[in-house]
Amino acid sequence: MHSRALVLFSGGQDSTTCLALALSKYDHVETVAFDYGQRHHVELQARLQVLAHIKAQFPHWAGKMGEDHLLDLSVLGQVSETSLTRDMVFKMEESGLPNTFVPGRNLLFLTLAAALAYRRNLEVIVTGVCETDFSGYPDCRDDTMKAMQLALSLGMDKRYLIETPLMWIDKAQTWQLAHQLGGQALVDLIVEDTHTCYLGDRVHRHAWGYGCGQCPACELRARGFERFTALT
């Protein structure tokens, strides 16, 4: 029976929902984030607010929250020529993928998370990747996650479970899941404290939270929130 988990926690809507789910399931939960030179570097500060507020507002989860880790992955920013690591306009590439796709990002995230989990004796790695309502990233696919789970388990001679609770749900359902896990208090926390905007905008406040309102991440989050509120 798994009891110890590591959540890939950027401080956004998806990873916060994944953290809440992990805290509802496991006895001990740690978090990890990566500094890869992202334009929306502000997420690394926002995530600390989210962690602090979860501990304060959900005391039944606070006792399960273990160490938080921040890993330097600046090499990824050095080799990436994308709109998440460079000052360029968001667009679709000839490959059919958006230029927000950072090649190898999730593969590196999971590899380093598994190495950390090995040292920390954590059995489950939780990540908020999604194949239902996403931007076409191949490293978010269910097949990719299954392949990584097998490769990491074999390569480290330790059986890992890569858990992807958002894989087959859309953004509206992600908001709904957060509501199921933590009620309106968690939804309000996600709106106010989490960060999604690719441009790092923490000035403009919308019903769904802070952001420019125009980048792909903001548009996806806004549409999901609108559908969620229409159903509640």
C-alpha atoms as a printed R data frame, in Angstrom:
    type eleno elety resid chain resno       x      y       z
1   ATOM     1    CA   MET     A     1   0.000  0.000   0.000
2   ATOM     2    CA   HIS     A     2   1.529  3.308  -1.063
3   ATOM     3    CA   SER     A     3   1.774  5.932   1.664
4   ATOM     4    CA   ARG     A     4   4.478  8.410   0.579
5   ATOM     5    CA   ALA     A     5   4.190 10.682  -2.458
6   ATOM     6    CA   LEU     A     6   6.099 13.416  -4.277
7   ATOM     7    CA   VAL     A     7   4.025 16.010  -6.149
8   ATOM     8    CA   LEU     A     8   5.463 17.970  -9.076
9   ATOM     9    CA   PHE     A     9   4.254 21.319  -7.799
10  ATOM    10    CA   SER     A    10   4.603 24.455  -9.912
11  ATOM    11    CA   GLY     A    11   2.045 26.457  -7.956
12  ATOM    12    CA   GLY     A    12  -0.507 26.469 -10.750
13  ATOM    13    CA   GLN     A    13  -4.119 25.330 -10.779
14  ATOM    14    CA   ASP     A    14  -3.366 21.807 -11.937
15  ATOM    15    CA   SER     A    15  -0.502 21.040  -9.586
16  ATOM    16    CA   THR     A    16  -2.383 22.537  -6.629
17  ATOM    17    CA   THR     A    17  -5.325 20.269  -7.362
18  ATOM    18    CA   CYS     A    18  -2.921 17.326  -7.614
19  ATOM    19    CA   LEU     A    19  -1.380 18.292  -4.278
20  ATOM    20    CA   ALA     A    20  -4.800 18.392  -2.633
21  ATOM    21    CA   LEU     A    21  -5.602 14.966  -4.042
22  ATOM    22    CA   ALA     A    22  -2.304 13.536  -2.822
23  ATOM    23    CA   LEU     A    23  -2.884 14.983   0.643
24  ATOM    24    CA   SER     A    24  -6.301 13.340   0.709
25  ATOM    25    CA   LYS     A    25  -4.798  9.922  -0.175
26  ATOM    26    CA   TYR     A    26  -1.303  9.608   1.283
27  ATOM    27    CA   ASP     A    27   0.202  9.858   4.764
28  ATOM    28    CA   HIS     A    28   3.278 11.847   3.752
29  ATOM    29    CA   VAL     A    29   3.500 14.228   0.793
30  ATOM    30    CA   GLU     A    30   6.502 16.220  -0.398
31  ATOM    31    CA   THR     A    31   6.642 18.741  -3.238
32  ATOM    32    CA   VAL     A    32   9.200 19.601  -5.903
33  ATOM    33    CA   ALA     A    33   9.517 22.436  -8.408
34  ATOM    34    CA   PHE     A    34  12.036 23.264 -11.124
35  ATOM    35    CA   ASP     A    35  13.693 26.542 -12.021
36  ATOM    36    CA   TYR     A    36  14.380 26.195 -15.748
37  ATOM    37    CA   GLY     A    37  14.532 29.844 -16.735
38  ATOM    38    CA   GLN     A    38  10.804 30.072 -17.426
39  ATOM    39    CA   ARG     A    39   9.383 33.469 -18.413
40  ATOM    40    CA   HIS     A    40   6.695 33.040 -15.779
41  ATOM    41    CA   HIS     A    41   9.329 32.777 -13.042
42  ATOM    42    CA   VAL     A    42   6.827 34.387 -10.684
43  ATOM    43    CA   GLU     A    43   5.223 30.951 -10.304
44  ATOM    44    CA   LEU     A    44   8.149 29.965  -8.068
45  ATOM    45    CA   GLN     A    45   7.128 32.656  -5.587
46  ATOM    46    CA   ALA     A    46   3.390 32.014  -5.962
47  ATOM    47    CA   ARG     A    47   3.825 28.348  -5.097
48  ATOM    48    CA   LEU     A    48   5.242 29.234  -1.676
49  ATOM    49    CA   GLN     A    49   2.106 31.244  -0.925
50  ATOM    50    CA   VAL     A    50  -0.045 28.313  -1.979
51  ATOM    51    CA   LEU     A    51   1.852 25.926   0.300
52  ATOM    52    CA   ALA     A    52   1.619 28.308   3.247
53  ATOM    53    CA   HIS     A    53  -2.087 28.905   2.773
54  ATOM    54    CA   ILE     A    54  -2.889 25.199   2.390
55  ATOM    55    CA   LYS     A    55  -1.139 24.524   5.691
56  ATOM    56    CA   ALA     A    56  -3.022 27.361   7.368
57  ATOM    57    CA   GLN     A    57  -6.476 26.697   5.925
58  ATOM    58    CA   PHE     A    58  -6.493 22.902   5.883
59  ATOM    59    CA   PRO     A    59  -5.047 21.717   9.204
60  ATOM    60    CA   HIS     A    60  -6.057 18.112   8.497
61  ATOM    61    CA   TRP     A    61  -3.628 18.201   5.554
62  ATOM    62    CA   ALA     A    62  -0.886 20.252   7.194
63  ATOM    63    CA   GLY     A    63   0.423 17.347   9.236
64  ATOM    64    CA   LYS     A    64   0.963 15.311   6.075
65  ATOM    65    CA   MET     A    65   3.006 17.959   4.298
66  ATOM    66    CA   GLY     A    66   6.697 17.196   4.209
67  ATOM    67    CA   GLU     A    67   9.688 18.957   2.734
68  ATOM    68    CA   ASP     A    68   9.456 21.209  -0.308
69  ATOM    69    CA   HIS     A    69  12.244 21.028  -2.887
70  ATOM    70    CA   LEU     A    70  13.351 23.446  -5.607
71  ATOM    71    CA   LEU     A    71  15.779 22.056  -8.200
72  ATOM    72    CA   ASP     A    72  17.943 24.078 -10.564
73  ATOM    73    CA   LEU     A    73  17.224 22.994 -14.134
74  ATOM    74    CA   SER     A    74  18.627 26.051 -15.884
75  ATOM    75    CA   VAL     A    75  20.249 23.851 -18.522
76  ATOM    76    CA   LEU     A    76  16.770 23.214 -19.929
77  ATOM    77    CA   GLY     A    77  16.287 26.927 -20.512
78  ATOM    78    CA   GLN     A    78  19.688 27.103 -22.191
79  ATOM    79    CA   VAL     A    79  18.878 24.439 -24.782
80  ATOM    80    CA   SER     A    80  15.231 25.437 -25.335
81  ATOM    81    CA   GLU     A    81  14.141 27.920 -27.986
82  ATOM    82    CA   THR     A    82  10.503 28.263 -26.942
83  ATOM    83    CA   SER     A    83   8.043 30.964 -25.948
84  ATOM    84    CA   LEU     A    84   8.234 29.763 -22.334
85  ATOM    85    CA   THR     A    85  11.995 30.303 -22.164
86  ATOM    86    CA   ARG     A    86  12.441 33.184 -24.633
87  ATOM    87    CA   ASP     A    87  10.704 36.520 -25.241
88  ATOM    88    CA   MET     A    88   8.745 35.559 -28.351
89  ATOM    89    CA   VAL     A    89   5.162 35.557 -29.584
90  ATOM    90    CA   PHE     A    90   3.014 32.499 -28.890
91  ATOM    91    CA   LYS     A    91   2.306 30.638 -32.129
92  ATOM    92    CA   MET     A    92   1.921 27.236 -33.741
93  ATOM    93    CA   GLU     A    93   5.018 25.740 -35.338
94  ATOM    94    CA   GLU     A    94   5.226 23.909 -38.664
95  ATOM    95    CA   SER     A    95   5.470 20.689 -36.651
96  ATOM    96    CA   GLY     A    96   1.888 21.242 -35.491
97  ATOM    97    CA   LEU     A    97   2.987 21.863 -31.907
98  ATOM    98    CA   PRO     A    98   2.678 25.211 -30.150
99  ATOM    99    CA   ASN     A    99   5.941 27.020 -29.442
100 ATOM   100    CA   THR     A   100   5.085 26.804 -25.748
101 ATOM   101    CA   PHE     A   101   6.223 23.183 -25.953
102 ATOM   102    CA   VAL     A   102   9.563 22.830 -24.137
103 ATOM   103    CA   PRO     A   103  11.160 19.661 -25.569
104 ATOM   104    CA   GLY     A   104  12.094 17.147 -22.899
105 ATOM   105    CA   ARG     A   105  10.680 19.196 -20.027
106 ATOM   106    CA   ASN     A   106   8.394 16.614 -18.467
107 ATOM   107    CA   LEU     A   107  10.883 13.833 -19.185
108 ATOM   108    CA   LEU     A   108  13.562 15.693 -17.247
109 ATOM   109    CA   PHE     A   109  11.113 16.677 -14.517
110 ATOM   110    CA   LEU     A   110  10.106 13.069 -13.955
111 ATOM   111    CA   THR     A   111  13.674 11.760 -14.074
112 ATOM   112    CA   LEU     A   112  14.856 14.247 -11.457
113 ATOM   113    CA   ALA     A   113  11.714 13.708  -9.390
114 ATOM   114    CA   ALA     A   114  12.364  9.968  -9.407
115 ATOM   115    CA   ALA     A   115  15.971 10.508  -8.325
116 ATOM   116    CA   LEU     A   116  14.744 12.713  -5.481
117 ATOM   117    CA   ALA     A   117  12.031 10.212  -4.600
118 ATOM   118    CA   TYR     A   118  14.678  7.477  -4.472
119 ATOM   119    CA   ARG     A   119  16.688  9.402  -1.878
120 ATOM   120    CA   ARG     A   120  13.594 10.425   0.092
121 ATOM   121    CA   ASN     A   121  11.998  6.957   0.012
122 ATOM   122    CA   LEU     A   122   8.876  8.175  -1.787
123 ATOM   123    CA   GLU     A   123   6.925  5.632  -3.822
124 ATOM   124    CA   VAL     A   124   4.462  7.729  -5.827
125 ATOM   125    CA   ILE     A   125   5.188 10.622  -8.200
126 ATOM   126    CA   VAL     A   126   2.136 12.795  -8.875
127 ATOM   127    CA   THR     A   127   2.021 15.072 -11.909
128 ATOM   128    CA   GLY     A   128  -0.752 17.193 -13.425
129 ATOM   129    CA   VAL     A   129  -0.271 16.252 -17.078
130 ATOM   130    CA   CYS     A   130  -3.445 15.965 -19.121
131 ATOM   131    CA   GLU     A   131  -4.352 14.506 -22.505
132 ATOM   132    CA   THR     A   132  -7.963 15.720 -22.593
133 ATOM   133    CA   ASP     A   133  -7.727 19.499 -22.431
134 ATOM   134    CA   PHE     A   134  -4.168 20.522 -23.252
135 ATOM   135    CA   SER     A   135  -2.043 22.164 -25.922
136 ATOM   136    CA   GLY     A   136  -0.832 19.088 -27.787
137 ATOM   137    CA   TYR     A   137   2.321 18.396 -25.797
138 ATOM   138    CA   PRO     A   138   3.598 14.865 -26.550
139 ATOM   139    CA   ASP     A   139   5.231 14.640 -23.121
140 ATOM   140    CA   CYS     A   140   1.803 14.967 -21.480
141 ATOM   141    CA   ARG     A   141   0.375 11.849 -23.127
142 ATOM   142    CA   ASP     A   142  -0.711  8.812 -21.145
143 ATOM   143    CA   ASP     A   143   1.585  6.604 -23.248
144 ATOM   144    CA   THR     A   144   4.548  8.840 -22.345
145 ATOM   145    CA   MET     A   145   3.736  8.581 -18.644
146 ATOM   146    CA   LYS     A   146   3.445  4.790 -18.796
147 ATOM   147    CA   ALA     A   147   6.749  4.555 -20.652
148 ATOM   148    CA   MET     A   148   8.452  6.823 -18.108
149 ATOM   149    CA   GLN     A   149   7.068  4.811 -15.205
150 ATOM   150    CA   LEU     A   150   8.520  1.637 -16.696
151 ATOM   151    CA   ALA     A   151  11.869  3.191 -17.619
152 ATOM   152    CA   LEU     A   152  12.384  4.850 -14.237
153 ATOM   153    CA   SER     A   153  11.356  1.755 -12.311
154 ATOM   154    CA   LEU     A   154  13.757 -0.393 -14.328
155 ATOM   155    CA   GLY     A   155  16.589  2.122 -14.377
156 ATOM   156    CA   MET     A   156  16.509  2.756 -10.631
157 ATOM   157    CA   ASP     A   157  15.505 -0.778  -9.649
158 ATOM   158    CA   LYS     A   158  12.626  0.607  -7.612
159 ATOM   159    CA   ARG     A   159   8.945  0.290  -8.426
160 ATOM   160    CA   TYR     A   160   7.523  3.772  -8.962
161 ATOM   161    CA   LEU     A   161   3.914  4.733  -9.540
162 ATOM   162    CA   ILE     A   162   3.471  7.818 -11.709
163 ATOM   163    CA   GLU     A   163   0.001  9.085 -10.850
164 ATOM   164    CA   THR     A   164  -1.773 11.400 -13.319
165 ATOM   165    CA   PRO     A   165  -5.142 12.328 -11.755
166 ATOM   166    CA   LEU     A   166  -5.966 14.948 -14.404
167 ATOM   167    CA   MET     A   167  -5.122 12.851 -17.451
168 ATOM   168    CA   TRP     A   168  -8.678 12.306 -18.705
169 ATOM   169    CA   ILE     A   169 -10.511 15.363 -17.378
170 ATOM   170    CA   ASP     A   170 -10.842 18.889 -18.754
171 ATOM   171    CA   LYS     A   171 -10.219 22.205 -17.007
172 ATOM   172    CA   ALA     A   172 -13.818 22.578 -15.835
173 ATOM   173    CA   GLN     A   173 -13.613 19.131 -14.243
174 ATOM   174    CA   THR     A   174 -10.293 20.096 -12.651
175 ATOM   175    CA   TRP     A   175 -12.021 23.014 -10.936
176 ATOM   176    CA   GLN     A   176 -14.784 20.615  -9.898
177 ATOM   177    CA   LEU     A   177 -12.256 18.143  -8.491
178 ATOM   178    CA   ALA     A   178 -10.700 20.902  -6.398
179 ATOM   179    CA   HIS     A   179 -14.153 21.752  -5.068
180 ATOM   180    CA   GLN     A   180 -14.776 18.128  -4.164
181 ATOM   181    CA   LEU     A   181 -11.457 17.883  -2.353
182 ATOM   182    CA   GLY     A   182 -11.440 21.164  -0.435
183 ATOM   183    CA   GLY     A   183 -14.751 22.883  -0.980
184 ATOM   184    CA   GLN     A   184 -15.117 26.546  -1.865
185 ATOM   185    CA   ALA     A   185 -12.123 27.363   0.338
186 ATOM   186    CA   LEU     A   186  -9.791 25.448  -1.959
187 ATOM   187    CA   VAL     A   187 -11.375 26.924  -5.085
188 ATOM   188    CA   ASP     A   188 -10.906 30.423  -3.646
189 ATOM   189    CA   LEU     A   189  -7.288 29.637  -2.759
190 ATOM   190    CA   ILE     A   190  -6.617 28.443  -6.309
191 ATOM   191    CA   VAL     A   191  -8.209 31.576  -7.765
192 ATOM   192    CA   GLU     A   192  -6.291 33.954  -5.524
193 ATOM   193    CA   ASP     A   193  -2.888 32.344  -5.020
194 ATOM   194    CA   THR     A   194  -2.022 29.980  -7.875
195 ATOM   195    CA   HIS     A   195  -0.267 31.149 -11.020
196 ATOM   196    CA   THR     A   196  -0.899 29.951 -14.573
197 ATOM   197    CA   CYS     A   197  -0.192 32.883 -16.910
198 ATOM   198    CA   TYR     A   198   2.741 32.256 -19.268
199 ATOM   199    CA   LEU     A   199   3.655 35.950 -19.192
200 ATOM   200    CA   GLY     A   200   3.907 36.021 -15.406
201 ATOM   201    CA   ASP     A   201   1.162 38.650 -15.007
202 ATOM   202    CA   ARG     A   202   0.205 39.063 -11.338
203 ATOM   203    CA   VAL     A   203  -1.395 42.492 -11.857
204 ATOM   204    CA   HIS     A   204  -4.623 41.858 -13.752
205 ATOM   205    CA   ARG     A   205  -7.256 40.115 -11.607
206 ATOM   206    CA   HIS     A   206 -10.081 38.134 -13.235
207 ATOM   207    CA   ALA     A   207 -12.832 35.957 -11.808
208 ATOM   208    CA   TRP     A   208 -10.571 32.934 -12.346
209 ATOM   209    CA   GLY     A   209  -7.418 34.543 -10.921
210 ATOM   210    CA   TYR     A   210  -4.441 36.629 -12.021
211 ATOM   211    CA   GLY     A   211  -3.041 36.704 -15.546
212 ATOM   212    CA   CYS     A   212  -2.823 38.511 -18.847
213 ATOM   213    CA   GLY     A   213  -6.050 36.856 -19.991
214 ATOM   214    CA   GLN     A   214  -4.717 36.324 -23.521
215 ATOM   215    CA   CYS     A   215  -1.960 33.701 -23.428
216 ATOM   216    CA   PRO     A   216  -2.916 30.040 -24.053
217 ATOM   217    CA   ALA     A   217  -2.699 29.162 -20.346
218 ATOM   218    CA   CYS     A   218  -4.979 32.017 -19.306
219 ATOM   219    CA   GLU     A   219  -7.512 31.247 -22.023
220 ATOM   220    CA   LEU     A   220  -7.680 27.591 -21.025
221 ATOM   221    CA   ARG     A   221  -8.039 28.401 -17.344
222 ATOM   222    CA   ALA     A   222 -10.702 31.056 -17.998
223 ATOM   223    CA   ARG     A   223 -12.823 28.785 -20.215
224 ATOM   224    CA   GLY     A   224 -12.656 26.009 -17.647
225 ATOM   225    CA   PHE     A   225 -13.670 28.317 -14.826
226 ATOM   226    CA   GLU     A   226 -16.583 29.674 -16.848
227 ATOM   227    CA   ARG     A   227 -17.887 26.152 -17.518
228 ATOM   228    CA   PHE     A   228 -17.348 25.162 -13.891
229 ATOM   229    CA   THR     A   229 -19.275 28.143 -12.511
230 ATOM   230    CA   ALA     A   230 -22.090 27.579 -15.007
231 ATOM   231    CA   LEU     A   231 -22.574 24.089 -13.580
232 ATOM   232    CA   THR     A   232 -22.430 25.027  -9.889
